[in-house]
Structure formats: C-alpha cells, structure tokens
Amino acid sequence: MRQWTRQERYRILHDPQELWDMHEKISKSNYRQSFHIQPITGLLNDPNGFVWHDNKWHLFYQWCPWGAVHGLKYWYHIVSKDLVTWKNLGVCIMPDREYDNKGAYSGSAMPIGDSLYLYYTGNHRDEDWTRRSYTCLAKLKDDGWVEKYPLPLFGPNPKYSEHQRDPKIFM
C-alpha cells in the first residue's frame, strides 16, 4: 500500500485542470458506482449538513481530492430532489482561512428563513503541528458560493482536548 507524505495529503487544490484530469481518469473505472453517492475523485469522508432547503435535499461531505487518504478536507456539495439522483455542485467550503488551514471538518446545516447556514469545524495546525479546533460559520449564497464569517464562533477551550469539534445545530 502506498504511504502518503504529509505534504501530499495536505496540499491545496489550486488547479481545476488537475482535478478534471483526475476525474476523467477515475470516471472510466469499472469500479465506479452507478447508484450510490461517491466523490468525483479522492476520499468521501463524513457526511454533513443533510437538510431540505429551497425545494431540494442538500448533502455536504468532507472530501479529500487526492486519493483514499485522510488529508486536507474540503466540504463538497451535492443536491437531489428524490434522494436517488444527485447533482454535484462542487466544493462548497475550502480550507482557506487561518482558522481552517488544515481542513474543513464536520458540522451541520441549518435553514433559517430563505438562507442556509453551515456550521463546521475549522481544523487549524501551527508550524509545530499542534491542532486547534474552531467552530466556524458560513452562509450558502444563491449562486452556490459560501460567505464565511470572518471570525469563528468558538475557539479552543483549554479544559478540553484538541478534538472539540463537529457542531450539531438543531431547533
């Protein structure tokens, strides 16, 4: 089995063409699913934010584009009207801030009025690889992009482990 380096697992997806090339290669595999949800490439990890909003089901999942390996996680977004046929909408939350520099981890989605809010764990690591978890918030916009709130809702609590994460929001 191939051993992935930390650098390989945590590199940032910058080039859409690289993703497209991987998808083209993988889409020809005899092992591709014809019924179940599956990632376009890489690892489908924790499902998150499964919610009915705007006349369709939304499902987000943690996604590492590089392979079946735990590394830099994004939130990927898919939608369905019937829970059988799913449409890929692409990356929804990118690990592009200081508070989520090593991944957008699990969380929840909450429709409030006409808006859909995404609560997720920002996985931060410093240069010594010390982890800090932050509860972050983003709002899904009508165009499918998200607007992240500039600061996390909650930061690490020294009384708890580094795994203070995975906010579950309910009403």
RAHU-V193757 format. One record per helix or strand. SS is the DSSP state (H for helix, E for strand). FROM is the first residue (numbers start at 1). TO is the last residue. If there is no record, write none. Layout:
# RAHU-V193757
((SS:FROM:TO) (SS:FROM:TO))
This chain:
# RAHU-V193757
((H:6:9) (H:16:27) (E:43:53) (E:56:64) (E:74:80) (E:87:93) (H:98:100) (E:104:112) (E:115:125) (E:131:140) (E:146:148) (E:154:154))
